[in-house]
Amino acid sequence: MAKHIIKPCRETLHGTLGGNIPPAIRIQPGDSIEFSALEADWRTGRCTEPKTESGVFFPRDRETDCGQALCGPVYVEGAKPGMTLAVSVNELVPGDWGWSRVGLGDPDHLKRIRCEEGEYFLTWEIDRKKRICTSNEGHKVPMRPFMGIYAVAPAGNEGITTHYPGPYGGNMDCKALTQGSILYFPVFQEGALFSTGDGHAAQGDGEMGCTAIECPYDKILLSFEVIDRQVISSPVARTPEGWVTFGYAEDLTDATYMALDNMVKLLMELYGFHYREALTVASISVDMRVTQIVNGIRGAHAVLPYGSIIV
């Protein structure tokens, strides 16, 4: 069970997801990796003023690196389509600066929140000891770190955008996926080809403006295991609060029903319930939450808190 280190460089960074991206590293099940990561927009240093164009950016190809800056992919030996990749989030240490913004992004969202013209941009100082984030305008919020993107490579040979989530994970933007979580992904490609990025220092459920506090990460310590069967057909997480399932669709109602369906399947897997039994128990014990509404593909997640079913 070896420990590896991946730092941002041309060989370890990419801005799309796909089975055609060469792996940055090959590891064995049980190994861990300590990543460090750029912030989502590929900055290598902090914003020098409160606007989107400020800062120093990593040189990239706008066609092949058109999405968030991701580290990887990680090839896990023995992972094959039809299996499950388990990723344990052991430690998360954000950088000491970040930014947030309203304006720029999905046109439908901007229209609905009446922010189609211009941007409101904040820069943030992140005090990791006190766990407080302070903006250039003096706002203070608690630090609640998590990664916006955890993903395996999707099925097929074409690269796809990092901006949208799907059965492979991707831009999940779920604040529940904090340190201490275990994420389970269906495997679609040999080696799984796992990537992570889009670090956040804090975000509310819904990500209702346009961004979280986007920030680089000094340390993302993950460990990997392979399960020799497919648990369910989309990501599942075991978080410090409880079990979580996800749904993503253009329509938020569709996303909630997808998250519910995945939770029912999980209850059947965990407890041996039949379908209507699982649905009845879910209605009593499971909470439905909005994950994000900002990027054109809305997200919902269903949460089964620990202790809500007594066995």
Steps between C-alpha positions, in 0.01 A plus 500: 500500500720778365450876529549713188517875440349687203565871450354723226707494181432451130510118533251492790248770400206471262175684437281227351393152608549194283656161454743644244698706755832331591523414870725718713575204727423130542434371851396182679175461697568611857742773393448865589582820314573845640387748235545874489277689258453829321174686548235427240589778254865388475655785701849434633482795742245708684272757339671839504169690487130409523421404143497183291799596285735557794781266600760287324365204303655166408560485122241272340335400176153654502356211297638205694522677838166677475368398844615513860861414578499133605784285635545148365387276353590222745509149355408249774626153412227238486212746459283392206161595359226346713699547821488779761778741601496605867678829574560600863542872571757491779612864523415831333717811543397801288739776398498835679313699234195472279230684308127500435278661240148576389472558125646296211378143459186320392275755320175351635624519859627856456163604357309342787716675763494829302877519464546494123714815486849526650637322804535542874834348598649442845848389599546302821770440759473151652619459859546125527583505873192698597300343216361837393480653149506882476414691180654823373171666603524364856250211479591207728378142457612167651740289295327180383740338251409249233588420140242593237615230257570135565470293183586180321526501120159466333415228251598542137801645321400865477614760749220687679481825694591514868220750565214251519450207738382155399516129595880532501493777765648819359394848610290375790544814715357322806615656827435171685809340338735616772798343674401161638278410204527188283379534142397203287511532120395253231801426278461563126863479378795272571679637806202727584712811410408710803546878517430776751501879514278809534586557866259693722556663838128550569166462322133479589269228373384619158806715418231757434699799373752377245798354689622375834818647651723358228854431620815298438578203722826429678402146590235254384581162653299219341526122515359251249342156510335286233177309565452207264139582412289802415316625810259729310520680167584849628716647779417434865675652802535408862559837668551603864124573512369191325448328165446728198368432149483745211289609207594742221282626215407820318177499699535510879188289549651229281821525703315449830321192371830362373659552844199333660515203264869458577429517874229235469746274317757563774248411774421179315874426484571587865194353671353249256175698472270444205425805285183632664636423845815703423293788362279506810800504733667771289194722543544476876878502539665672201549875442496643147727800437587725208866452405543777243292700254768703321654318205213392274487148645325528837585267785320345795628264766315271737647454848444203731637624836663244727252370757193587293436127447540282808603141435 
